[in-house]
Amino acid sequence: MVKAKDFFACLSDNIRLACMLLAHRHGELCVCELVAALDDSQPKISRHLAQLRNCSLLQDRRQGQWVYYSLHPDLPPWALVILEQAARAEVEALSEMAQRLHTMSNRPERAAACV
């Protein structure tokens, strides 16, 4: 079970918060999609994703060459409410990230990627 202090500590970084908000909005994203949406380097994004996974905020799955991240299914309801409120507060930033995501070249096929 995620403790509130750990939840907020993990989200105290802007990149980790953005990864969580993007996962909350888009469901499941691969590392390359997060790199495009956040306009940052793959090693940096991967490091933050590992921290979120270690905090049990995200889960990952591998499909071929891709690693996909989504919200951990055991997140408590209060955490989902907080993410929803944060997404509403960051609507402009999330729209910019979504625009970069939608214009990404070589984006993995969503239908083939989802189980």
C-alpha positions as CSV (number, residue, x, y, z in Angstrom):
1,M,0.0,0.0,0.0
2,V,1.3,3.4,-1.0
3,K,1.8,5.8,1.9
4,A,0.9,9.4,1.4
5,K,4.4,10.6,2.4
6,D,5.9,8.3,-0.2
7,F,3.4,9.3,-2.9
8,F,4.1,13.0,-2.4
9,A,7.9,12.5,-2.2
10,C,7.8,10.6,-5.5
11,L,5.8,13.3,-7.1
12,S,8.0,16.2,-5.8
13,D,9.9,16.2,-9.1
14,N,8.3,17.8,-12.2
15,I,9.3,15.0,-14.5
16,R,7.9,12.3,-12.3
17,L,4.7,14.3,-11.8
18,A,4.4,14.8,-15.5
19,C,4.9,11.0,-16.1
20,M,2.2,10.2,-13.7
21,L,-0.2,12.8,-15.1
22,L,0.4,11.5,-18.7
23,A,-0.1,7.9,-17.6
24,H,-3.3,9.0,-15.8
25,R,-4.6,10.7,-19.0
26,H,-3.3,8.3,-21.7
27,G,-3.5,5.0,-19.8
28,E,-0.3,3.3,-21.0
29,L,2.7,4.9,-22.7
30,C,6.1,3.6,-23.8
31,V,9.4,5.2,-22.8
32,C,9.8,6.7,-26.3
33,E,6.3,8.3,-26.1
34,L,7.2,9.9,-22.7
35,V,10.5,11.1,-24.1
36,A,8.6,12.8,-26.9
37,A,5.9,14.2,-24.7
38,L,8.3,15.6,-22.1
39,D,10.9,16.7,-24.7
40,D,13.7,15.3,-22.6
41,S,16.4,12.6,-22.8
42,Q,15.7,8.9,-22.7
43,P,18.2,8.2,-19.8
44,K,16.7,10.9,-17.7
45,I,13.1,9.8,-18.3
46,S,14.0,6.1,-17.7
47,R,15.7,7.0,-14.4
48,H,12.5,8.8,-13.2
49,L,10.3,5.9,-14.4
50,A,12.4,3.5,-12.4
51,Q,11.8,5.6,-9.3
52,L,8.1,5.7,-9.9
53,R,8.1,1.9,-10.4
54,N,10.1,1.4,-7.2
55,C,7.6,3.6,-5.3
56,S,4.8,1.3,-6.7
57,L,3.2,4.3,-8.5
58,L,3.7,2.9,-12.0
59,Q,3.9,-0.6,-13.3
60,D,5.7,-1.7,-16.5
61,R,5.4,-4.4,-19.1
62,R,7.6,-5.4,-22.0
63,Q,6.2,-6.1,-25.4
64,G,8.9,-6.8,-27.9
65,Q,11.3,-3.9,-28.0
66,W,8.9,-1.6,-26.1
67,V,8.5,-1.1,-22.4
68,Y,5.1,0.3,-21.4
69,Y,4.2,2.2,-18.2
70,S,0.8,2.6,-16.7
71,L,-0.5,3.6,-13.3
72,H,-0.1,0.8,-10.7
73,P,-3.4,-1.0,-10.3
74,D,-3.0,-0.9,-6.5
75,L,-2.9,2.9,-6.2
76,P,-5.4,3.9,-3.5
77,P,-8.5,5.8,-4.5
78,W,-7.2,9.0,-2.7
79,A,-4.1,8.9,-5.0
80,L,-6.3,8.8,-8.1
81,V,-8.3,11.7,-6.9
82,I,-5.2,13.7,-6.3
83,L,-3.9,12.8,-9.8
84,E,-7.2,13.9,-11.3
85,Q,-7.1,17.2,-9.5
86,A,-3.5,17.8,-10.5
87,A,-4.3,17.0,-14.1
88,R,-7.0,19.7,-14.0
89,A,-4.6,22.2,-12.6
90,E,-2.0,21.4,-15.2
91,V,-4.3,21.3,-18.2
92,E,-2.2,23.7,-20.3
93,A,1.0,21.8,-19.8
94,L,-0.7,18.5,-20.4
95,S,-2.1,19.8,-23.7
96,E,1.4,20.9,-24.8
97,M,2.7,17.4,-23.9
98,A,-0.2,15.7,-25.7
99,Q,0.5,17.8,-28.8
100,R,4.2,16.7,-28.8
101,L,3.0,13.1,-28.3
102,H,0.5,13.3,-31.2
103,T,3.1,14.7,-33.6
104,M,5.7,12.1,-32.6
105,S,7.2,10.1,-35.5
106,N,7.5,6.3,-35.4
107,R,5.0,6.1,-32.5
108,P,4.2,2.5,-31.5
109,E,0.9,1.3,-32.7
110,R,-1.6,1.6,-29.8
111,A,-4.0,-1.1,-30.8
112,A,-1.1,-3.6,-31.2
113,A,0.5,-2.5,-28.0
114,C,-2.5,-2.8,-25.7
115,V,-3.4,-6.1,-24.2
